Amino acid sequence: MKLDLLAIAAHPDDIELSCSATVASLTSNGMKVGIVDLTEGELGTRGNKLIRQKEAAASSEILGLSKRENLHLPDGNIEVGKKNILKLVQIIRKYKPTILLFPHWRERHPDHEHAHRLCREAWFYSGLEKISTVHNGKKQEPFRPEKYFHYMQKYEFQPSFIVDVTPFYEMKKKSLRVFQSQFYNPQSTERETMLSSKIFLESIYARDKHYGSLINVEYGEPFFSIEPLGVQSLFSFL
């Protein structure tokens, strides 16, 4: 299956927090979108990998994903080495996405920074013919997505563009609410974390409102492009 867009994250719920309304806007318009979670999030203070797997599956249904996979890399140890690069190259060649989304290089969580480096290298090497990968016993053809963009997590950056996600924002909220092990849940008896505090999700919604206000809409999700983005007309911005 060829995907229009593939979003890659270190942990289940990373995409939901950062750019799930953008994902919902694409799937709602008939585009094929997939997510690859690099780890199962097994080091998280709350929940466990089986619970998080079920939560990710429920979120995938809400967002209308065509595919969601987990590479089962060790949480807290996303190594940027040949073995893991080839695993991700295989995924890119398998789904041939036109666009990749992955984390920015400057982040609070080391896994997010390592995920950035792994994705950046896999994006480039996936286009090299002399790097060989196999899927289902068949040699894969080289393929490099046309563009990649970085989504925002904990640390903010100056966006290259902001997507108006207002019509799809309730889908984002719904996709986040299924991660009951991670976010605010007054019935939980597990240790409280930054993510499980009552204000955490509200801070995500407030930030998306802020970025929406910068483009005169209710909600916006920010992205960064390392390369200049071209348009055919100044009126494309209107």
Phi, psi and omega in degrees: 000128175272130178260148172285322182215140175236122178256129185243136183219158177289320187226152169303137183091349177297314180294319180302319181289324192264318189209028183290333177290325174296316176302314181298324179296326180283312181295327179292341178255022171085007180274152181266119184233140176231160175234138169242118172267125184288325180235171177267003179066031188288345178273356180302141181300322182254151177072193176208178188293329179290318177297315182293328176296316178295320179295318179297322179295318179296319178296321180300322178295316180298317184278351178072035182292147173278328180210148168215128180231159174235129181276352176059033171287154182293126174298134183082004181208056177279095183278136176264083181223175187304317184299312182286325176300315180294326175300318182282326174301318179299319179295316180297316179290331179293316187258345176046054180290144176289322182232140171251143168242133175205171189295155171292161185281343181249111187215158179291318184271123180305324178302324180291320177293319178294323177298321177302309183297319180297315180293319181298317180289319179296322177304313183290309186291339179296341180267359183266122184297327185277000170265114189262133172224156183232139174226126182053040176079001180244139177294134181273148175278148176296143178203132177233123177304147184295321183219154166226146179228154180257134175265164185264134174244242184289309184274137181273156175221167175284112186293146170280329176200160180232130180267128174288111183245015185309311183294347187242010188289328178296330176294323176297312180300318180295319180294329179283326183294338180285345178274063186292337179287338188258325188253184188306122179212099184298345179273350182286143176253005181279165181300138179285144177233177176302319182290330185272356179294155185297332186268352188298305181296326177298326178291326176295314180296321181294320179294319178294328174294319179300311181292330173297319182297333180290340178242019174063039173228175184285316182226139176218146175247127186270148178221157179238137175242129179288336181253154174298148179251127183263149174229156182278339183207149173301332182286351174294339180279348185270000000 
